[in-house]
Amino acid sequence: MNNSINLSRRIKPRLSNARVLGVALAGSLLLTGCFDGDGDSSGSESDLNTQLFPADGRLEATIRRTTNGVPHVRAENLKSAAFGAGYAQAQDNICLLAEAFVKARSERAKYFGPGPDDINIVTDFSYKAQEIRSGAAADFTSLTDESRALMEGFTDGYNKYVAETDPAVLPAECRSQPWVFEISPIDLYAYYRIVGQYASGALFADGLVFAAVPPGAPVVPSQAVAANGVDSQFDGSQIADNARQMAAERTNYTDIGLGSNAWGVGKDMTEQGSGALLANPHFPYTGHRRLYQMQMTVPGYLNVNGAGLLGTAIPFVNFNENLAWSHTVTTSRQFTWYELELKPGDNMVYIKDGVEKPIIEKTLQIEVNVGAPQPMVLERSFYFSEYGPMLAANEANAAFPEWGENGLVNQKPAAYTYRDANASSERLLDSWLQMSQASNLEEFKDVFRNCGTTFWTNSVYADDQGNAYYIDSSSVPNLSPAAIAVLNFKRVASPEFDQLYQQGVTLLDGSKSRDDWVPGECENGLVPFEGKPKLQRADWVQNSNDSYWATNPAELLAGYSPMFGTEKTPLNPRTRLSLSMLLNPLDSGPVSPNASAPGGQDGKFSAIDLINVIYNNRGWYADQFLAELQERCAAIGDAEVNLPASGNRSVSEGCSVLQDWDGVYNTDSVGAHVFRVFIANYRKSFETDLTVRFNASAPVATPSTPSSTNEGEAGDLMLQALAVGLNALDTGGIAYNAKLGDVQYYQPSGGVPPGGVAMEQADPIPWPGGDGGVIEGIGGGADGGIDGTFNSIGVFTGDVAEDTRFPRIAPAIIENTAGLSQNGDGWIVARGTSFHFGLEFTDNGPVAFGLMSYSQSTDEDSPHFIDQSLRYSEENYRQLWFAESDIEANLLSQGETTITN
């Protein structure tokens, strides 16, 4: 079966009741223009689909801004709606978008120079080797008309804003910069290919692909064209070492620095007797992975409100009149590595099923700004198997041999390569468009029956009929039973092999077609709908970045490919808290009497109950261990505790604060940060100190129960962990009795182009929530984090905004503290709860409440730069307007903001 969209099964939305938009009102913006980009697919007049394209070629969209600057885009065809979306996003985030397109074109070195440690040279070459833009150009004509309408329209809207805006008035990050230019739809599609590969190829673009060369071949590029006006001698001696160092820094390929919570609540557990949804993505506050909210309406064709990654022409976490869904990052795997068995004496030929196959060499070029009037051109050979680019696996892990040495699988001369399930992002927009058009669960399922994909996420769903539904909707390689059997055997037989697997490396045997992905209903070799984990319930489904297994403990899921994740293994603390709240909707928790019960007063969920589930700021570890720690604190009193390394100290002052802590992570909570530094250290002792081991029959309750050895004495492991944590607070200059909001805050920084010196862009904003995992430059926190809070936040230590080259102020942190700054600045939050909402379906349609925590715009001069951040600090949610009457009633006036004129 062809994996292109099956137009015979095109999903049609149910039309809303008499919701017709009149002329644009105050606070709205009417856009018109003919900005057709490369690859216009309007077609001839006789076969034109006017739901997709304007009959006369003239694009027209109405953008209306409501509370906090959210755009509601309305147009008579899909291309025009995307035109409005592109314009609105450019208004709010032009610099981030422009830098993203430079990245996708492999032109960072051209505009920004080699970059620190030659990173721009390495990644520009790597994206070319991964065929990010060349693949987009090759595949563009095979896209559906729907995808082309969206991409062309968005491109034209972005280009209109660029063309009509004086470069001198752009935000400081890109003001008067030559890299802000009009783009083509192929540039946009190239960016989507990077987005699609966040959990796969993008992990290899910072060294692994670049450093992969056969013996004797140079890693350092050569100078093909000298820069005009500078010495023609090019010194690239450090590039190879820098690329190898970048490759070595990433030690885990299962964590992409993203996380989420999502609940689909069915009719048995809601106040209205219909469905309800909790959406709580945990995404970066900086860079290209910021989310952006908008509503898109094409009468009779599409009406959806939600948020997508910047630059996407349709939102991803959405609701329409009849259904809603959110996404969580999956535990599934989107790539496989292959060990190629090399022909004896020939490092450029491998043998598969006894047949010789060539390793292909391609010469690629990039431009590099070296300060001359014209850039220098560098070129280098890259190498490819039938699966994809070659990898310098030995640079990632010392267990792997160098190219040509005996391999791990067959102990014969070997080289390594990979295949990427998301190498082509052909379905990126089609899947979300069809999901947005669905009017019931069967139509939603049809998207995935037709081989749709959400790339690296699960989907959690609820609808107006009271259905709750979960599916791992990601792109997963379809391995044969024989390949899975061998994979499982090797994991059991070899601890080293299993360790690689735990780090995210699925190593297969490239000498046997047995390990090739199996084509089937989805001919690209991905697991089809029938093989995906999924669950439909009338009570609830949930996911907090664990595998599908415990989606609902009343109906555990098992028997799926190991490529989807584990079964019968311990759950992360966010998942345990999530399940605990759903299983006990009337229980506010064992140590947080002031927290609201998840299900309100009746144990049935409403939209407001669901948004307050996020804002209750409970943490699993506090629920599990605080009372025990308080008892041990009382027992030790003023006596000193032995420090694990040497020395001793009193913990009485810290204990006194913990005795009065309310057990949650509100901005006015006193003691939350003391417990944080305790659990950051005690969690290292779970394996040895907890006496009740994990039991798959009790996945929420286990593991548990600290050992009573040395309980309340100087050698008590819990008290020792507290002592170490208090020392860290002393080092960081943090008072034990400080309110959490005084030491944990959001403070955007940057305000300069690549190569500049970042500045603070706002005063610190107190921030609720607990740690969901520190991102130390490249990693993340999908493991549930140190605090184990549902409302998950965290620190990012990178010195540039994520996925970009924009400088930011990076904190130097103290180890085992969840990111405590070394210089008294506390915890500077830069990831976590982002776009979030609680939604219920009522007799009058969907009603949702939520926020975009970091606000809509990255332009510090915009009124929507931190307006929602201030609201989030106070947990002052807003309604997500959907109905036409609500939009009209909540329009921003032209006098309020320049973006509504």
Helices and strands as residue ranges (DSSP letters): G 7-9, E 28-33, G 45-47, E 59-66, G 67-69, E 70-75, H 78-104, H 108-112, G 116-118, H 119-129, H 132-139, G 140-142, H 145-164, G 167-169, H 185-196, G 201-204, E 222-225, H 239-249, E 259-265, G 267-269, E 276-284, G 287-289, E 291-298, E 302-309, E 317-319, E 323-329, E 335-343, E 346-352, E 355-358, E 360-368, E 376-384, E 390-391, H 393-396, E 414-420, H 428-437, H 441-449, E 457-463, E 468-471, H 481-493, H 495-502, E 507-509, G 513-515, G 529-531, E 534-537, E 540-543, G 548-550, G 553-555, G 562-564, H 573-583, H 607-615, H 620-636, E 640-642, E 648-650, H 652-660, H 672-682, G 683-685, H 686-689, E 690-692, E 704-706, H 717-732, H 740-743, E 744-746, E 749-750, E 759-760, E 765-766, E 770-771, E 792-795, E 827-833, E 835-842, E 845-852, H 867-873, E 878-879, H 884-889, G 898-900
